[in-house]
């Protein structure tokens, strides 16, 4: 099946890589986890 679409104005496309990476702060789990869960944080 072939679909042809014509636009009179340019179409803006937005793309996001699904393999993007996020670097979290080094102290994320030590400083932001509730104290009641502190024993679960890896050393």
PDB file of N, CA, C, O and CB in Angstrom:
ATOM      1  N   UNK A   1       0.849  -1.174   0.000  1.00  0.00           N
ATOM      2  CA  UNK A   1       0.000   0.000   0.000  1.00  0.00           C
ATOM      3  C   UNK A   1       0.890   1.231   0.000  1.00  0.00           C
ATOM      4  O   UNK A   1       1.845   1.298   0.774  1.00  0.00           O
ATOM      5  CB  UNK A   1      -0.964   0.002   1.218  1.00  0.00           C
ATOM      6  N   UNK A   2       0.604   2.180  -0.830  1.00  0.00           N
ATOM      7  CA  UNK A   2       1.359   3.423  -0.911  1.00  0.00           C
ATOM      8  C   UNK A   2       0.441   4.580  -0.565  1.00  0.00           C
ATOM      9  O   UNK A   2      -0.677   4.679  -1.070  1.00  0.00           O
ATOM     10  CB  UNK A   2       1.979   3.612  -2.316  1.00  0.00           C
ATOM     11  N   UNK A   3       0.930   5.454   0.301  1.00  0.00           N
ATOM     12  CA  UNK A   3       0.149   6.624   0.692  1.00  0.00           C
ATOM     13  C   UNK A   3       0.930   7.857   0.276  1.00  0.00           C
ATOM     14  O   UNK A   3       2.113   7.978   0.595  1.00  0.00           O
ATOM     15  CB  UNK A   3      -0.152   6.633   2.231  1.00  0.00           C
ATOM     16  N   UNK A   4       0.296   8.757  -0.419  1.00  0.00           N
ATOM     17  CA  UNK A   4       0.927  10.004  -0.834  1.00  0.00           C
ATOM     18  C   UNK A   4       0.200  11.146  -0.147  1.00  0.00           C
ATOM     19  O   UNK A   4      -1.027  11.232  -0.184  1.00  0.00           O
ATOM     20  CB  UNK A   4       0.904  10.172  -2.390  1.00  0.00           C
ATOM     21  N   UNK A   5       0.982  12.026   0.485  1.00  0.00           N
ATOM     22  CA  UNK A   5       0.399  13.160   1.192  1.00  0.00           C
ATOM     23  C   UNK A   5       1.076  14.419   0.686  1.00  0.00           C
ATOM     24  O   UNK A   5       2.303  14.486   0.620  1.00  0.00           O
ATOM     25  CB  UNK A   5       0.555  13.017   2.742  1.00  0.00           C
ATOM     26  N   UNK A   6       0.293  15.403   0.335  1.00  0.00           N
ATOM     27  CA  UNK A   6       0.839  16.682  -0.096  1.00  0.00           C
ATOM     28  C   UNK A   6       0.447  17.738   0.922  1.00  0.00           C
ATOM     29  O   UNK A   6      -0.697  17.791   1.374  1.00  0.00           O
ATOM     30  CB  UNK A   6       0.337  17.063  -1.520  1.00  0.00           C
ATOM     31  N   UNK A   7       1.423  18.586   1.282  1.00  0.00           N
ATOM     32  CA  UNK A   7       1.184  19.659   2.244  1.00  0.00           C
ATOM     33  C   UNK A   7       1.515  20.990   1.586  1.00  0.00           C
ATOM     34  O   UNK A   7       2.517  21.103   0.878  1.00  0.00           O
ATOM     35  CB  UNK A   7       2.027  19.455   3.541  1.00  0.00           C
ATOM     36  N   UNK A   8       0.692  21.983   1.812  1.00  0.00           N
ATOM     37  CA  UNK A   8       0.980  23.313   1.290  1.00  0.00           C
ATOM     38  C   UNK A   8       1.982  24.029   2.182  1.00  0.00           C
ATOM     39  O   UNK A   8       2.711  24.905   1.717  1.00  0.00           O
ATOM     40  CB  UNK A   8      -0.306  24.136   1.168  1.00  0.00           C
ATOM     41  N   UNK A   9       2.024  23.667   3.455  1.00  0.00           N
ATOM     42  CA  UNK A   9       2.985  24.272   4.376  1.00  0.00           C
ATOM     43  C   UNK A   9       3.924  23.182   4.871  1.00  0.00           C
ATOM     44  O   UNK A   9       3.551  22.011   4.936  1.00  0.00           O
ATOM     45  CB  UNK A   9       2.264  24.977   5.574  1.00  0.00           C
ATOM     46  N   UNK A  10       5.154  23.578   5.220  1.00  0.00           N
ATOM     47  CA  UNK A  10       6.097  22.571   5.724  1.00  0.00           C
ATOM     48  C   UNK A  10       5.561  21.895   6.987  1.00  0.00           C
ATOM     49  O   UNK A  10       4.881  22.521   7.800  1.00  0.00           O
ATOM     50  CB  UNK A  10       7.466  23.215   6.014  1.00  0.00           C
ATOM     51  N   UNK A  11       5.869  20.650   7.131  1.00  0.00           N
ATOM     52  CA  UNK A  11       5.447  19.882   8.300  1.00  0.00           C
ATOM     53  C   UNK A  11       6.640  19.747   9.230  1.00  0.00           C
ATOM     54  O   UNK A  11       7.717  19.327   8.807  1.00  0.00           O
ATOM     55  CB  UNK A  11       4.887  18.478   7.894  1.00  0.00           C
ATOM     56  N   UNK A  12       6.453  20.100  10.489  1.00  0.00           N
ATOM     57  CA  UNK A  12       7.519  19.940  11.474  1.00  0.00           C
ATOM     58  C   UNK A  12       7.424  18.544  12.070  1.00  0.00           C
ATOM     59  O   UNK A  12       6.375  18.143  12.573  1.00  0.00           O
ATOM     60  CB  UNK A  12       7.430  21.027  12.587  1.00  0.00           C
ATOM     61  N   UNK A  13       8.503  17.825  12.010  1.00  0.00           N
ATOM     62  CA  UNK A  13       8.540  16.489  12.586  1.00  0.00           C
ATOM     63  C   UNK A  13       9.356  16.518  13.866  1.00  0.00           C
ATOM     64  O   UNK A  13      10.377  17.202  13.944  1.00  0.00           O
ATOM     65  CB  UNK A  13       9.126  15.467  11.584  1.00  0.00           C
ATOM     66  N   UNK A  14       8.911  15.786  14.855  1.00  0.00           N
ATOM     67  CA  UNK A  14       9.633  15.667  16.111  1.00  0.00           C
ATOM     68  C   UNK A  14       9.994  14.209  16.291  1.00  0.00           C
ATOM     69  O   UNK A  14       9.146  13.325  16.170  1.00  0.00           O
ATOM     70  CB  UNK A  14       8.794  16.199  17.316  1.00  0.00           C
ATOM     71  N   UNK A  15      11.259  13.966  16.581  1.00  0.00           N
ATOM     72  CA  UNK A  15      11.697  12.588  16.788  1.00  0.00           C
ATOM     73  C   UNK A  15      12.489  12.496  18.082  1.00  0.00           C
ATOM     74  O   UNK A  15      13.217  13.419  18.446  1.00  0.00           O
ATOM     75  CB  UNK A  15      12.548  12.090  15.593  1.00  0.00           C
ATOM     76  N   UNK A  16      12.339  11.387  18.761  1.00  0.00           N
ATOM     77  CA  UNK A  16      13.073  11.153  19.997  1.00  0.00           C
ATOM     78  C   UNK A  16      13.716   9.783  19.912  1.00  0.00           C
ATOM     79  O   UNK A  16      13.054   8.792  19.605  1.00  0.00           O
ATOM     80  CB  UNK A  16      12.145  11.261  21.244  1.00  0.00           C
ATOM     81  N   UNK A  17      15.000   9.733  20.183  1.00  0.00           N
ATOM     82  CA  UNK A  17      15.700   8.455  20.160  1.00  0.00           C
ATOM     83  C   UNK A  17      15.282   7.638  21.377  1.00  0.00           C
ATOM     84  O   UNK A  17      15.357   8.124  22.505  1.00  0.00           O
ATOM     85  CB  UNK A  17      17.242   8.661  20.133  1.00  0.00           C
ATOM     86  N   UNK A  18      14.852   6.429  21.161  1.00  0.00           N
ATOM     87  CA  UNK A  18      14.446   5.568  22.269  1.00  0.00           C
ATOM     88  C   UNK A  18      15.647   5.039  23.043  1.00  0.00           C
ATOM     89  O   UNK A  18      15.491   4.419  24.095  1.00  0.00           O
ATOM     90  CB  UNK A  18      13.612   4.407  21.752  1.00  0.00           C
ATOM     91  N   UNK A  19      16.834   5.285  22.524  1.00  0.00           N
ATOM     92  CA  UNK A  19      18.052   4.828  23.181  1.00  0.00           C
ATOM     93  C   UNK A  19      18.765   5.991  23.879  1.00  0.00           C
ATOM     94  O   UNK A  19      19.973   5.935  24.108  1.00  0.00           O
ATOM     95  CB  UNK A  19      18.990   4.161  22.161  1.00  0.00           C
ATOM     96  N   UNK A  20      18.018   7.035  24.211  1.00  0.00           N
ATOM     97  CA  UNK A  20      18.616   8.183  24.893  1.00  0.00           C
ATOM     98  C   UNK A  20      19.091   7.762  26.274  1.00  0.00           C
ATOM     99  O   UNK A  20      18.564   6.820  26.865  1.00  0.00           O
ATOM    100  CB  UNK A  20      17.608   9.355  24.997  1.00  0.00           C
ATOM    101  N   UNK A  21      20.070   8.456  26.769  1.00  0.00           N
ATOM    102  CA  UNK A  21      20.623   8.132  28.077  1.00  0.00           C
ATOM    103  C   UNK A  21      20.425   9.303  29.026  1.00  0.00           C
ATOM    104  O   UNK A  21      20.464  10.462  28.614  1.00  0.00           O
ATOM    105  CB  UNK A  21      22.116   7.771  27.967  1.00  0.00           C
ATOM    106  N   UNK A  22      20.217   8.996  30.278  1.00  0.00           N
ATOM    107  CA  UNK A  22      20.039   9.997  31.319  1.00  0.00           C
ATOM    108  C   UNK A  22      21.073   9.716  32.388  1.00  0.00           C
ATOM    109  O   UNK A  22      21.178   8.592  32.878  1.00  0.00           O
ATOM    110  CB  UNK A  22      18.584   9.979  31.907  1.00  0.00           C
ATOM    111  N   UNK A  23      21.830  10.722  32.748  1.00  0.00           N
ATOM    112  CA  UNK A  23      22.846  10.561  33.790  1.00  0.00           C
ATOM    113  C   UNK A  23      22.286  11.164  35.075  1.00  0.00           C
ATOM    114  O   UNK A  23      22.102  12.377  35.177  1.00  0.00           O
ATOM    115  CB  UNK A  23      24.212  11.245  33.382  1.00  0.00           C
ATOM    116  N   UNK A  24      22.023  10.317  36.033  1.00  0.00           N
ATOM    117  CA  UNK A  24      21.470  10.785  37.297  1.00  0.00           C
ATOM    118  C   UNK A  24      22.604  11.261  38.215  1.00  0.00           C
ATOM    119  O   UNK A  24      23.750  10.840  38.058  1.00  0.00           O
ATOM    120  CB  UNK A  24      20.645   9.663  37.982  1.00  0.00           C
ATOM    121  N   UNK A  25      22.277  12.146  39.178  1.00  0.00           N
ATOM    122  CA  UNK A  25      23.288  12.607  40.132  1.00  0.00           C
ATOM    123  C   UNK A  25      23.852  11.428  40.925  1.00  0.00           C
ATOM    124  O   UNK A  25      23.132  10.476  41.226  1.00  0.00           O
ATOM    125  CB  UNK A  25      22.688  13.659  41.091  1.00  0.00           C
ATOM    126  N   UNK A  26      25.128  11.494  41.258  1.00  0.00           N
ATOM    127  CA  UNK A  26      25.792  10.396  41.974  1.00  0.00           C
ATOM    128  C   UNK A  26      25.138  10.103  43.327  1.00  0.00           C
ATOM    129  O   UNK A  26      25.134   8.957  43.778  1.00  0.00           O
ATOM    130  CB  UNK A  26      27.267  10.728  42.183  1.00  0.00           C
ATOM    131  N   UNK A  27      24.590  11.125  43.969  1.00  0.00           N
ATOM    132  CA  UNK A  27      23.999  10.944  45.302  1.00  0.00           C
ATOM    133  C   UNK A  27      22.479  10.736  45.253  1.00  0.00           C
ATOM    134  O   UNK A  27      21.806  10.859  46.276  1.00  0.00           O
ATOM    135  CB  UNK A  27      24.318  12.151  46.173  1.00  0.00           C
ATOM    136  N   UNK A  28      21.954  10.430  44.102  1.00  0.00           N
ATOM    137  CA  UNK A  28      20.503  10.331  43.919  1.00  0.00           C
ATOM    138  C   UNK A  28      19.823   9.475  44.982  1.00  0.00           C
ATOM    139  O   UNK A  28      18.870   9.924  45.618  1.00  0.00           O
ATOM    140  CB  UNK A  28      20.200   9.766  42.555  1.00  0.00           C
ATOM    141  N   UNK A  29      20.299   8.256  45.182  1.00  0.00           N
ATOM    142  CA  UNK A  29      19.612   7.341  46.097  1.00  0.00           C
ATOM    143  C   UNK A  29      19.949   7.602  47.555  1.00  0.00           C
ATOM    144  O   UNK A  29      19.160   7.245  48.430  1.00  0.00           O
ATOM    145  CB  UNK A  29      19.958   5.916  45.753  1.00  0.00           C
ATOM    146  N   UNK A  30      21.072   8.201  47.845  1.00  0.00           N
ATOM    147  CA  UNK A  30      21.416   8.487  49.242  1.00  0.00           C
ATOM    148  C   UNK A  30      20.704   9.726  49.766  1.00  0.00           C
ATOM    149  O   UNK A  30      20.362   9.783  50.947  1.00  0.00           O
ATOM    150  CB  UNK A  30      22.918   8.664  49.385  1.00  0.00           C
ATOM    151  N   UNK A  31      20.475  10.718  48.911  1.00  0.00           N
ATOM    152  CA  UNK A  31      19.911  11.975  49.390  1.00  0.00           C
ATOM    153  C   UNK A  31      18.423  12.148  49.126  1.00  0.00           C
ATOM    154  O   UNK A  31      17.786  12.993  49.754  1.00  0.00           O
ATOM    155  CB  UNK A  31      20.636  13.099  48.773  1.00  0.00           C
ATOM    156  N   UNK A  32      17.857  11.375  48.219  1.00  0.00           N
ATOM    157  CA  UNK A  32      16.465  11.606  47.847  1.00  0.00           C
ATOM    158  C   UNK A  32      15.514  10.470  48.196  1.00  0.00           C
ATOM    159  O   UNK A  32      14.303  10.599  48.020  1.00  0.00           O
ATOM    160  CB  UNK A  32      16.389  11.863  46.396  1.00  0.00           C
ATOM    161  N   UNK A  33      16.043   9.375  48.682  1.00  0.00           N
ATOM    162  CA  UNK A  33      15.207   8.247  49.072  1.00  0.00           C
ATOM    163  C   UNK A  33      14.720   8.466  50.505  1.00  0.00           C
ATOM    164  O   UNK A  33      15.495   8.936  51.338  1.00  0.00           O
ATOM    165  CB  UNK A  33      15.988   6.901  48.945  1.00  0.00           C
ATOM    166  N   UNK A  34      13.475   8.146  50.816  1.00  0.00           N
ATOM    167  CA  UNK A  34      13.003   8.299  52.193  1.00  0.00           C
ATOM    168  C   UNK A  34      13.894   7.518  53.169  1.00  0.00           C
ATOM    169  O   UNK A  34      14.359   6.423  52.853  1.00  0.00           O
ATOM    170  CB  UNK A  34      11.540   7.824  52.313  1.00  0.00           C
ATOM    171  N   UNK A  35      14.125   8.087  54.344  1.00  0.00           N
ATOM    172  CA  UNK A  35      15.015   7.467  55.337  1.00  0.00           C
ATOM    173  C   UNK A  35      14.591   6.044  55.695  1.00  0.00           C
ATOM    174  O   UNK A  35      15.439   5.205  55.997  1.00  0.00           O
ATOM    175  CB  UNK A  35      15.055   8.316  56.600  1.00  0.00           C
ATOM    176  N   UNK A  36      13.306   5.769  55.663  1.00  0.00           N
ATOM    177  CA  UNK A  36      12.834   4.423  56.015  1.00  0.00           C
ATOM    178  C   UNK A  36      13.311   3.369  55.014  1.00  0.00           C
ATOM    179  O   UNK A  36      13.267   2.175  55.308  1.00  0.00           O
ATOM    180  CB  UNK A  36      11.307   4.405  56.092  1.00  0.00           C
ATOM    181  N   UNK A  37      13.764   3.799  53.839  1.00  0.00           N
ATOM    182  CA  UNK A  37      14.251   2.873  52.822  1.00  0.00           C
ATOM    183  C   UNK A  37      15.777   2.892  52.691  1.00  0.00           C
ATOM    184  O   UNK A  37      16.328   2.232  51.811  1.00  0.00           O
ATOM    185  CB  UNK A  37      13.621   3.204  51.485  1.00  0.00           C
ATOM    186  N   UNK A  38      16.455   3.636  53.549  1.00  0.00           N
ATOM    187  CA  UNK A  38      17.906   3.818  53.441  1.00  0.00           C
ATOM    188  C   UNK A  38      18.673   2.501  53.466  1.00  0.00           C
ATOM    189  O   UNK A  38      19.709   2.386  52.812  1.00  0.00           O
ATOM    190  CB  UNK A  38      18.395   4.704  54.562  1.00  0.00           C
ATOM    191  N   UNK A  39      18.191   1.514  54.200  1.00  0.00           N
ATOM    192  CA  UNK A  39      18.910   0.235  54.286  1.00  0.00           C
ATOM    193  C   UNK A  39      18.918  -0.524  52.955  1.00  0.00           C
ATOM    194  O   UNK A  39      19.701  -1.459  52.786  1.00  0.00           O
ATOM    195  CB  UNK A  39      18.285  -0.638  55.365  1.00  0.00           C
ATOM    196  N   UNK A  40      18.068  -0.136  52.023  1.00  0.00           N
ATOM    197  CA  UNK A  40      18.003  -0.801  50.725  1.00  0.00           C
ATOM    198  C   UNK A  40      18.992  -0.235  49.701  1.00  0.00           C
ATOM    199  O   UNK A  40      19.190  -0.809  48.630  1.00  0.00           O
ATOM    200  CB  UNK A  40      16.607  -0.698  50.179  1.00  0.00           C
ATOM    201  N   UNK A  41      19.608   0.899  50.047  1.00  0.00           N
ATOM    202  CA  UNK A  41      20.546   1.549  49.126  1.00  0.00           C
ATOM    203  C   UNK A  41      21.853   0.776  49.095  1.00  0.00           C
ATOM    204  O   UNK A  41      22.443   0.515  50.143  1.00  0.00           O
ATOM    205  CB  UNK A  41      20.798   3.021  49.538  1.00  0.00           C
ATOM    206  N   UNK A  42      22.320   0.401  47.887  1.00  0.00           N
ATOM    207  CA  UNK A  42      23.611  -0.288  47.816  1.00  0.00           C
ATOM    208  C   UNK A  42      24.732   0.625  48.304  1.00  0.00           C
ATOM    209  O   UNK A  42      24.687   1.842  48.125  1.00  0.00           O
ATOM    210  CB  UNK A  42      23.896  -0.760  46.374  1.00  0.00           C
ATOM    211  N   UNK A  43      25.734   0.013  48.923  1.00  0.00           N
ATOM    212  CA  UNK A  43      26.864   0.730  49.503  1.00  0.00           C
ATOM    213  C   UNK A  43      27.593   1.545  48.538  1.00  0.00           C
ATOM    214  O   UNK A  43      28.570   2.202  48.898  1.00  0.00           O
ATOM    215  CB  UNK A  43      27.790  -0.185  50.124  1.00  0.00           C
TER     216      UNK A  43
END
